[in-house]
Amino acid sequence: MKELKLVPKYNLIKFAVILVGIAIIFYFLKTGFTDYNIQKSVSACVLAKKQTSESYDLEKARKFCKEKIKKIKKD
């Protein structure tokens, strides 16, 4: 009879461990891909600037795009 009372306790511990593991995985995915996503957005913005602008300067376009994307991300 004592074994039957301990089973729910172990299930609760397993659930807590799995929940913490999932939270850790989501945290690392969020922080790891944030820089990658920003970099891809900046690249796309720079490419669009190049195609739509008559006078194109890479550094000015990159600076403009980074500022614009960071502003959008804050909002």
Secondary structure by P-SEA (a helix, b strand, c coil): cccccaaaaaaaaaaaaaaaaaaaaaaaaaaaaaaaaaaaaaaaaaaaaaaccccccaaaaaaaaaaaaaaaaac
